[in-house]
Amino acid sequence: MNATSPLRVGLIGYGLAGSVFHAPLVSATEGLVLDTVVTSDPDRQAQAREAHPGIRIAESPDALWSGGDGTRPVDLVVIAAPNKTHVTLATAALDAGVPVVVDKPLAATAAEARELAALADRTGTFLSVFQNRRWDNDFLTVRRLIADGELGEVQRFESRFERWRPQLKGGWRESGRPEELGGLLYDLGSHVVDQALVLFGPAVRVYAEADVRRRGAEADDDTFIAITHAGGVRSHLYVSATTAQLGPRFRVLGSRAGYVKYGLDPQEAALREGLRPSTAEGVLWGEEEPHLWGRLGSGESPLTGSGIPVPTEHGDYPAYYAAVVEALRTGGPAPVTAREAADCLAVLEAARRSSDEGVTVSLER
């Protein structure tokens, strides 16, 4: 690939992940250009052309690594298609020697993820997993507080990704068919587990309760995961579509102080509204208003306004693709590796088994 020309990106899938997250972030990243969108849906083809004038539309992913119409293959493939296609499509890209980013979850199992990592090593091809919530504003703030020693020794980490969606939407994300990888455990659970592992290291024990609450639902929609980390921290993680009263996004309890933060990072909402990573009307991308800041303190209730307000770091989803460009240009490491994804999947598999069998599952280190 040319060291100065923008890297041409082929995006597979133009549903929620492709249209709201990947296409806008790729288009906003210096050094990348959205070249081709692969979708067979006429409505989505029209949406892609309207949002990104001049792009090519392809019916088949093969066009991205074969050239298809006589042109050279793209420089990077982004897989934002349904979960069940991730392994097959990533394998094809890696076999063709085309760098690839795969939306989470990378695979159904940790073993499949490790096989993809090994294939990337054998072919010398870049492979990364899109875990944008490592760049959430609140998560970046928690990392800063831990690094600065503000909390002391962290003992318990509570993370909630809760929603109130009593009515089913339908589609593969709510399917109970195992091959679809639907349900919240593999969806939002991929995020909260990844964040916990980044903060506190490997898991040694996992306990989970994955429930199906809504009438007519097939896949888990109200799930709890408890992780004991090798360093002794306990993570309690909640993902739900049935929460009528939302809890704090984070509650982190340490030997010196605790941090409590409500509300979600604003970047997803901004992307859904059609906004793009840039400075507009004096507001920086990912910036949060002071009244939404979390609070740091001890022996106090944030609900009463006590504790010290902690400025929230700016969310920075664009940092992921900027790191991808840097890695492709320099041969450096991927911002999120397939082996990290495998560690996350090992926890999700253990959580599934724990819930199904009513046991605590120990993980090998």
Summary of the structure (lengths in Angstrom):
residues: 365
radius of gyration: 20.6
end to end distance: 38.7
largest distance: 67.1
contacts: 1217
relative contact order: 0.16
helix: 36%
strand: 23%
